[in-house]
Amino acid sequence: MPTPPADVAHLLRRAGFGGSAARIAELSALDRPALVDAVLSTTASPSDAAPASTGNALIAEWTQTQDLSTWWLKRMITSPTPIVEKMTLFWHGHFASSQDKVNRTLYLYRQNHTYRVNALGSFKYLAHQMAIQPAMLSYLDNDANVKGAPNQNFARELMELFLLGVGNYSEDDVIASARAWTGHGINDNTKTYQFNGMQHDYELKTFFGTTKAWDGPEIIDEILTNTLKRVIAARFITRKLWTFFAYANPSDTIVNTLAATFWTSGFSITALLRALFLRDEFWSTTARQALVRSPIEYVVNIMRQMGLTPEEANPEWHLRDMGQQLFYPPNVSGWKPNGYWLSTSSASARAEFAQRVAFVLYGKGSLNGLWVSYPGFAVNQVLDLAGISDASANTKKVLLDYGNAQKARATWPMRTGLCALALLSPESQLA
């Protein structure tokens, strides 16, 4: 059975950054399972190569990071497999590291690459790779974690924020894990991960009730294979992904069922997402109205829809004021979700970006086709341009009232104003 276009649009917003009318029409021919499989397919995902400035000692780190941010925005805008970039963004906020402390763009690129190539693969493998990324080792101080002076930062966040959640480990477990991770650091010459046996604590340690000479990677293995802990970990990640893709506070039934799929599949991220997207609750009215686009999602959706490049729209000028800059999570907890983005300052920054986009489009001639003499037609045209197919009566009325008020004036204020208003509509803000 074909899938209704509104359902396709909903999935493309959540599993990516929105879809064009042509893409929605193409996928509408599929039934729901085939649609989900098509969206989760990564076979067309392009390879990545760092911007030329990355790691160049002659170029300032700030400039390198700006280049890397623009590079990633371009991938989000143009990728034929947006689910890969959406999940890379999720892992960037989950296993968070910030340039504020790392101060090496090369490390951030390598971490970003690791999240991308493993975005929908094995969560267990991703967790292991995350733990030995120089960006993470430096951000959470494990590069300074040595025998006799264990640093607990990474060991604590590994359990509290990355794998298990608060209350599912003891302070003794943190101490044992920190000792297990001693010696796992960075080679200053090659700027890559290095295990230094001279700095590792080989003594016995008791972790989750088992005493042996634990080593760092064995901590991750224990959490994700232990009969009890793997279920807790699966629920923890499942709940966070459901909140990211559907809505907050899922029922225990949803979490437990999906978590069982997750850990029985060997912690396959694709298997979890497929089961998540096939849940009836994901398609419910509650889910459709639950999420506000983060600044990154908002900006990328607009640029994808309007065919703009970062060089044309300069979103970096506005993202900081919206509260979300790539490679600058506010702390190790990452960005807060959903309602956090509803603030006066964020709304003002979105308005400035919408106006910027409208003026860029006007300058390119993209708004010349709006029938300004007939505001009713112009409203429908600008909604199509913004990719809004389900505008409410109130949204249409606001746009029509504005068009009628501007009809007697010069055409450019009406065209740019209508465009900006459409991009600021509730429909444009909802994920």
Summary of the structure (lengths in Angstrom):
residues: 431
radius of gyration: 23.5
end to end distance: 25.4
largest distance: 82.2
contacts: 1418
relative contact order: 0.10
helix: 61%
strand: 5%
